[in-house]
Amino acid sequence: MKFSHSLAIIALLGSQTHGFQLSPSMATMQSRSVSSLSASVAEGSSMDTSLMQQQSPPSPPDMQAYSNGFKTVFNEVSCSLSTPTEGTLPTDLIGTYYKSGPAMFSAGSLPPPKNSLVKPKQPPVPDGEDMSRMVLHPFEGDGAVLAMTFHGHENIETGEDNADETADTVDTKGKVTTRFRYVRTNAFNNERKKGKKLYTGMESTRSNDSSGSVGNDLSLPFYRHHLLNGLNKLRKNTSNTRAVYFGKRLLTMWAGGLPYKLDALALSTDGRSQLGGIIKREENAMSSSAVIDSKRNRILFYGIDEQASGSTLNVYEFNSKFQPVKENDGAVQLELPGLALVYDFGVTENYCVFVQPQLKVNGMQYMLNKEPGKSAALESESALLHIVARPGNKDAGGMKTIEIPFDGMAEANLQIINSYDSEDGTIIFDALRSADSGGGSKSSTQWPWASTLGDFQNMSSKKSLWRYEVNPKKGLVSKDCISQDQLYFGVVNPNTSAQKHRYIYAAAGAMGEGVAPPQGITRFDLDTGARESWFPESYEFCGEPMYAERRGDDSEDGGYILSTLFNGKDESSELVVLKANDVAAGPIARVPIGIAVPHGFHGCFASTDDANWTYEQIERRAKLADKMETRGSMWNEVKSDFSGLGLRFDDMEEYFGDLM
């Protein structure tokens, strides 16, 4: 495999591997488009940079417009019907799109219900007016979820009681039902009652020049939480990183704490979830990652209890009904060496794949304060690749560890896009890597962040797309660069998750290999090496592209790509819809969201019939959620009947948070 812009490294490390023996069987839109050829990962392929053609090169990003995407949302959207302003929604696009991300950057900016026993001493203020309330990094902002339900031609019955049969039915043909609501985490509720910032555990790290552009990466930092384990005021669970829908359950996730369970229609918060009791203690940490095995219709999660001397990895596997698989009660536990800060994983048909970067731990700082920026630093050494047999595997709990050869760039903050077992037993996964750009300027850690390209580059890592191939039996590891362009949020068609994939979709910067914010949408064809991209105007910025299935089409690229698009010029947001097999043509529809949604992180598209609710069903549930909110009733004070997923907790922090 040869690449003119790639680095291939192979290492035989038989003496440095351990564990079990792995089986070898294992249209009218105005747009600026870019179409080019990039490296193919097919065997024997190569990339000729002379073939890379670019039409209508994108303009440099309008950074003032981009920085406007870090403003607090002061008004939620309970339930609203949205009509495309350009184009027409496909009738075979049916289901619900969810996206999670931070949306409150001035703490306590949503007042509590009028009958709350505790009232804030001051009302919400505009961002930047009271700097003591501003977070020092966007990642510290409280999480919110956007939901948009596409109804298609007609609504499919979901089995839910349609109580008011005499009510007028709203015409939803070609329209979208939109909701946007904050996750009512315990920390969110504490700060809204006080009207001020209460959680400052990460501020030293966010202000630390030595953390570098990876540690405090603006798009998604390597240092994600305070290192003091358990429930405490130094570790603020914002539940702002990922929204996942599976088995009729909607969860929001954050690395370092339990997920929160939300009502999938109204987005009201049910409470922290211990996943039906499989997570034994509330203080157990969970990751912000979940992977669905598309072939077996299962979902996997993991959590790591981190300690400097050694960390404990817990892997959980659930069936289509969101029940632990029978094998091994759906869980395995393993010990990892040292402090393991691992934020993503890959899943194949048989295994889970974890990449652990090497860290140098300052024992004194770790003992005294456990602030990540002072306690841990990335080492210029080989990362560890852990191959773990899934809980549903006959060898469940077995683990093999291989050192990944160091190529000058640490495997930290790796985003694994997809992974699979090949026929010859090789494990293959594609991932976005982050390299320190030498930034980390202290002056850029204050809101509004990134209002200039220089500030953005100081706070952002250089990203690139890579393929890893692992031969577990021989301890053979190779890695090849597919693209050096600045890419974010890589995804595949969910129906190929944990299976071999051909196409990758990602958000792309408008400056090629230069460090620039996510703005356009790119598609890679890994078989032919073809690449095509679409970029909006310089003041518009796309988020994570999400593949949405087209009803009746089972091809890998026959569906649609959905993405939020933030217009920093007029501070509004839209959802854009593109054809997955013709990204360069640009959006076929644009749907206004009704508010300015900040730059967010990860989401999903639920295409199953149980996620295609009618407008009336969503509206009734939203009205109920609003009523309970105004009455001061917390959803998580009511025991959920969703198979024990949303457990009720006597949460001392909720009632006595100021004393803890």
N, C-alpha and C positions, 0 to 999 in steps of 0.2 A: 504494500500500500504506500503510495508516494503522494506527497502534497508539497507544492512549492511554498506554501505558507503554513507548514505544519511541522510539528516536532514529534517524531515517533521514538519511543523509548521502550525497550523490552528488557526485562530482568528475569533471570532464573534465580529464584530465592527459595529453593527447596529446604534449606536448613533453617529458614526464618519463617516457616509456616507451621501451623499446628491445627489439630482438630480432626473431625470425622472425614472419612473418605467419601468424596462426592461422586455420584454416579455419572458416567459420561453421557447418559441419555437425559440426560437431564430434560356607467351608462350615461345619464344626464348629469351626473355630478361633476363638479369641477375638482380635479385632483391632479397631483403630481406623482407619476408612477416611475418606478425603477425596475428594470428587468435585466438580470445578469446571470452568468454562470459562476457557480462556486464549486468548491471541492466536493466530490462524491465520496462516500464511504464505501462504495462498492469495491470488491476486490480488484486490485490492479488499476484502479482509476487514478487520475491525476488532475491537477488544476492548472490551467494555463491562464495566467493573469491577463494575457493579451485578449482573451475571449470575454473578459468582463466588460460589458457594455452598459452604459448608463445614459438614459434619456431624461431630459428635464431634471438636472441635479437639484435636490432639495436645497432650499435656502437655509442658512444657519438658524438655529432656534431662537425665538424671541424669549429671552430668559426672564424678562419682567413679566411676560404673560405666563410663563411656566411657574414662577414663584407665586402667582396669584392662586395657584392650585393648592396652596397650603393655608387655607383660611377656614376658620371654624364654621360649621353648619349650625345656625341658630334655630332653624325651623325644620322639623321632620315632615315627611310625607306619609300620611296615614293610609290613603288609598286614592289613586288618581288614574284616570283613563287618558292615555297619551296616543296621539295620532301622528304619523310621520309627516314631517315638514317637507321632505324630499323623498321621492321614490315611493315604492309600495312594498309592504311586507309580504313575503312569500306565504301562501296559504298552507304550505307544508312545513312551516316553522312553528312547532307547537311545543310548549313546555315553559319552564321557569328558569331565568338566569339570575344567579346570585353573585354578589361581589362584596368582599370585606375590605376594610381599610380604616386607618385613623381619620377622624373627622372633627375632633375637638382639640384644638391646640392651645386654648386658653381655658384652664381648668375650671370646672363648675359653671359652664356657660349655658346649661339648660336648667332652669329653676325647678325645684321639686314641686310636687302637687300642692295645691293651695292649702290642703288640710294637713300638711306634713307637720309633725311636732317640732322639727328643727328647721328653722328658716335661715337662709344666708343673710349676712349682715349687709351685703351689697349686691346689687343686681348684676347680671352679666354685662361685660363691657366689650367693646370691639377689640379684636386682636391687636396687640402692641400698645394698648393704652395703659395696661398694668403689667409690666414685664415680670413681676413676681408670680403672675398666674400663667405665664407662657412656658410651655415645655421647651427643652433645649434641643430636641431632635424630633422630627415628625413621627418616628416610630413610637414615641412616648404618648402620642395622642390617643384618646379614647376611641374604641372601635365602633363602627356603625356598619350596617348591612343595607345594600341596595338589592331589591328584588323586582324583576320585570317579567310578567307572565304573558306569553304570546298565545293567543287563542285560536289562531288559524281561521278556517272557514266557520267552524262551529265547535261548541264546547263538548267535550267528552264527559259523560257522567262519571263522577268520582265516588259515588256511593254515599256522599255526605248528605245529611238531611236537608232538603230544600224546604225550609219551614214555611215561607210565605209564597205559596203558589200563585196568589192573586197579584203579587207585585209585578210591576212592569219589568220586562227583561231588557237590559241595556244591550244595544247593538255593539258588539265587540269585534266584528269582522274587520280585519286589517288594523287592529288597535292593540295596545299593550296596557296592562294594569300595573302601575308602578307603586312601590312602597320604599320608604327609606327611614330607618329607625336606628337609634343608638342601642347598643347592647347594654342592658342595665347590670353591669358588673357591680360587685360590692364596692370597689374603689370608685367607680363612676357615681354611685349613689352617695357615698360619703362626701365626695367633693362637691356634688351639686347641692347638698344640704348646707355645706359650709361656705360655698361660693369662693373657694380658694384652693390652691394647690397643696395637697397633703403628702404627696409621695415624691420624694427627692432622692431616692436611693441610687439612681443612675446618673445624677447630674455631674458628679466628679468625673465619671467615665466619659460622658458626652463633651466635657470641657477639656479633656486630656489630649494635648497635641500628639503625644506618642502613640495614641490609639490608631493612627493612620487612616487611610481611606477605606480599608476593609473593615476595621474595627467599628468605625462609625459611618459606614457607607450610607449615603443619603437614601438610596433606593431600598435597602434592607440591610441593616448592620449585622456584623458578626457578633458583637456584644449585644445580646438581646435582653438579658435580665441580670439582676443582682445575683451573686453567687450564694447568698444565704438561703438555704433550702427551707421549704415549708411555707405556711401562711404567715406573712409578716409584712410590715409597711415599707420594707425596702424593695420588695418584689411586687410590683403593681401589675396584676393581670388585666390588660386592656382588651383582651380577646379581639384583636384587630387584624389578624394576619391571614386567615383563611376561612372561607365558608364552604362547607361540604354538605351535600344532601345525599342520603342513602337510606334505603329501607324506611321511607316515610319520615325520616328524622333529619332535622337541620341543626348543625353544630357550627359554632364559630370557635376558632382555635388561636392559641398564642403559646409560643415556646416558653415553658417554665411554669405552667399552671394548668389546672383542669380546663377542659373545653366547657363552653356554655351551650345549653340547649335552648333553641328558639322555636316559637311557633312558626311553622313554615309558611303560613298564609299571611299573618299580621306582623310577623317579626317581633312580637313581644317576647320578653325573656322569661323562660321557665326557671332557670337557675343553673348552677354548676352541675356538671354531670360526671358521675363515676362510671359511666358506660355500663349501666345495669349492675354495678357492684363488682365488676371485674378488676377495677382499680381499688385496691383495698383501703387506702388512706387518702383523705382529702389533701394532705400535704404532698402526696406523690406528684412529681412533675410529669407533664406530658409535652410532646413536641407540637409544632404547629403544622405538621404534615400528615396526610392520610393518602393512601393509594388504594384504588379499586382494581381488583383482579377481574377484568372484563369477561374472561372465559368462564370462570367459576362463579361469577357474581358474588364476590366477597370483598370486604374492606379490611384494611390493616392499618393499625396505629402503632406508635411506640412512644415510650417515655424514658428519660434517663435521669436517675438520681445522681447528681454530680458531686464528686468529692475529689480533693486534690490527690489523695492516695490511691483512688480507684473508684470507678463509677459503675452503677448497676443499670443494665439495659433491660427493659421490659417490652416485649413485642406482643400485640394482641391481634387476633383474627376473628372476624364475625361473618356469619352467613348472610343470605339475602334478607332474612327477617331481623337482622341486627341482633342476633343471638350468638354467643361464643360458639365457635365450631366445637364439635364433640371431642375431637382429638386434643388431648392435653388440656382440656377445659379452655381452649382458645388462647392460651398464654404460655410464653416461655420467658425465662429470666437468665441473663448471663452477666458475667463480670467483664468490664473493659478496663484496660490499663490507664491509670492517671486520670486527669481531668478531661472528660469527653464532652466537648461542645460540638454537637452534631445536630444540624437543623433540618436535614432532609434525608430521605432514603429511597432506594429503588426496590421494586418487587418484581420477581420473575415467577414463573409457574411453580417453582420449588423453593426459592430462596428470597431472603431480604438482603439488601446490600447497603452497608454503611461505610462512609469515608470519614475517618477521624484524623483531623490535623494535629500535628505535634505541638504542644504548648510548653512554654517554660513558666513554671509557677514560682512566684515569689512567696516563699513560705511564711515570712513574717507578715507581709501585707494580707495574705489569705487568712492568716490567723486573726489579725487585728480588725479588718474591715470587710474582707471579701468583695471589694469593689473590683469588677472584672478588668477595668482599664489599668489598675495598679497591680492586680494579683496575677494576671495571665497575659502572656505575649506569645505571638506566633513564632515558631522556630523555623529556620530555613533547613528543614529536614524532610525526609520521606514521610508521607502520611500513611496511616494504617487502613487497609481495606478489610472489613469484616464481612464474611459471607455466612449468614445465619439461616439454618433450615427453618422454614416457616412452621408455626404451631400446628398447621394441618398436614405437615410432612411427616413421613414415617421416621425420619431422623431428627424430628423436632428438637430444637435446643442445641444441636451440634453447631459448632462455629469453627471456621477456618480464617486465620488472619494472615494477610500478605502485605509486605511493605510495597507501597507504590514508589517507583523511582522518582527522586526529586529532580525537577527540571528547571529550578530557579523560581518557581511560582508555587506557593503553598496551596494545597487543596482545601482552602477554608471557605466557608459560606457557599459551598457547592450546591447548585440547584440541579437535581437529577430530573431530567425531563421524562425519560422512560427507560425501562430495562427489560431484558428478556433472555431466556435460555436458547441458545442456538442448537442445531441438531447434533453438533459434535461435542456438546458439553461446555462450550465457551459461554461465558456470561458477558453480554454486551449492554452497555448503557451509554446514553448521550447526556451531556451535562453542560451547564453554563459555569465557567470558572471566573473567579474574581482575582485580579492582581492589584497589589498596592500601587497607586499612581503617584505616590510620594506626597499626597495632599494631607489633609487633616488640619487645616488652618484653624486656629482657635477663633479667629474673627468671623468665620462662617457658621459658627454653631448657634448664632442668635437668629430668631425669627426676623424677616421672612425667609431666611436661607436662600441660597442659589438664585439671587436676583441678577447675577452676572454669570457668564460662562466660566470665568475664573473661579468664582466661589463654588459652582457646581463641581468643577473638576477637582478642587481641593477636597471636597467631601465625598467624592465618588471613585469607585474602583474601576479599573479597565476590565471589561468583560469580553469573553470569547466563547465560542461553541466547540466542544470537544467530544470525541468518541473514545470510550474506554473498552478494551477487550481483555477479558480475564480468563486464563486457563487455570482453574483451581487445582487440578491434579499436578501440574508441573510448576505451579507458582509463577506462571508467565503473565506479565502485565504489559499491555501496550496502550498508548494514548496518542491520538492524532487530532490535530486542529482542523475542524471543518470550516470555521470562519473566524477571522480576527475582528470582524465588525462588532461594534458596541451593541449587544443584544440583551434583552431582559425577558423574563417570564415566558420561557419556552414551554410549549404544550404540544400534544398530539391528539388525534381523534381518540376520545375516551374508549371507543370500542377496540382499540389496539393497546390499551393499557396492560402492561405485563406481557404483551405479545410483540412480535416483530412489527415494526412500523416503517413506513416509507417517507412520510411527510412530517416536518416540524414547522410549527408556526411560532413566531416570536415578535415581541415589540422591539423596534430598532431605533437607534439614534440616527439623526440626520446628517452626521458628519463621518460616515463610514467607520474607519477604525478609530477615529477620534472620540474621546469621551464626551458624550452629549446625552441629554435626558431621553427617555423612551418617547417616541413620537409617531412613528409609522408602524406598519405591519409587514412582516416578511414571511415568505414561505420557502422552505428548502425541500427539494426533491432529492432524497439521498440515493436513489437508484440512478438517475440520469445526471445529477449534478446541477440541474437547473435551479435557478433562484429568481423569484420575483417579489417586488415590494411596492407598496403604496404609501405615500406620505401626504398628510394633510397640509394645510397652510402653516406658516412658520409659527403662528400663535396658537395652534391647536396641537393637542397631545393625546395620543392613545394610551390606554393602559394594557393590561394583560389581554391577549387575544384568547377567546374561548371558542372551541369547536362546538357547534350545535348540530345535532343530527337532523337530516332532512327525512321526514316521514316517507317510508317506502323505499329508501335508498340505503343499501348496505355497503357501498363503496367507501374507500378510505378518505376520499376527498370530495364526495358529492354533496356535502352539507354546507354549512354557513359558518363564518367567523364573526363573532360578536365582540365588541369592545366599547368600553366607555371612551368618550372623547371630550376632553376639557378644552373649552374655548377661553383662553386667558385674556382675550381682548375685551369681550363683554361679560366674562365670568359666568358662563353657563355651561351645561353639560348635555351631551346627547349620547344615545347608544347608536353606533353605526353597525350595519349589517353588510358583510361582503360575501361573495361566493368563495368558498374554500378553494375551488380549482381555478379561480381567476382573480386572485388578490390584486393584481396590478390594475384591474379595471376600476378599483375603488368601490365605495359603498353603493349598494343598490337601494338602500333606505337609510334615513336618519330619523331617529325618534327623540324628541326633546324629553329630558328627564324632569324638568320643572325647577330644579335647583342646581347650584354649582356643587358637584360632587368632587371632593379632593382626590388627588392622586392616591390610588389605593394599591392593594396587593393582589391576593389570589381569590378566585371564585370557582364556580362550576355552572354547568347547564344541566338541569334535570329534565330529561326528555320522556320520562315514563308517564303513563296516564294519570298516576296518582299525584303528579305535580302540575296538572292542567285544570286548575280550578276555574269556576266561572267568576265573573266580576262580582256577582251578587254574593257568592260565598266569601270571597276575599273582603268585600265591604262590610259584611256582617261581623266577621271575625275582627276586623280592624276597629269597628265601632265598639265592640266588646272590650278590646284591649285598651282603647282610649278611656272607656268608662272605668275600668278597673284602675287605670293609672290615676285618674282624677280623684278616685275614692281612696287613693293611697294604698290599695291592695297590691302586694307584690306577687307576681306570678309564681315566683319560686317559694312562696309560703304555702302553696297548694301542692299537695302530692300529685305528681303526674301519673297517669295510668298507661303511659307508653312503654309497656313491658319493663317498667322499672328504670328506664333510661334516665329520666330527670328526677333524681332523688332529692327529697326535701332535707335540708341541712339546718340544724340549729346553729346558725352562723353567728358566732359571737362578734366577729368583726363588723357585721352589718349594724348591730345595735350599740356596740361599745368600741367602735373603730378609733375614736379619739383617745381612748385610754390605752390602746395597744401600741 
